């Protein structure tokens, strides 16, 4: 079984996503989106090469995987796979990573 590990930031991101979606769309929407994110996390753990590098956003050796409006940012060479962040696509990712590079 493939595994992944959430960084503290990714754990906080998931909680923030849950709170936001519950408040804006209700618990059913929150469960649906978080379920799809969990499905994507398992997929990434089994297929770490599946994501995309985004050299326009960061020089770090991370990959990105979209789920609805969110981006899962992960370190594919770690074992277990390191989930660095789970961020909304509307966030200024480039500035976020230039101020604090993604780390596990």
Secondary structure, 3 states (H helix, E strand, C coil): CCCEEECHHHHHHHHHHHHHHHHHHCHHHHHHHHHHHHHHHHHHHHCHHHCECCCCCCCCCCEEEEECCEEEEEECCCCCEEEEEEEECCCCHHHHHHHCCCCC
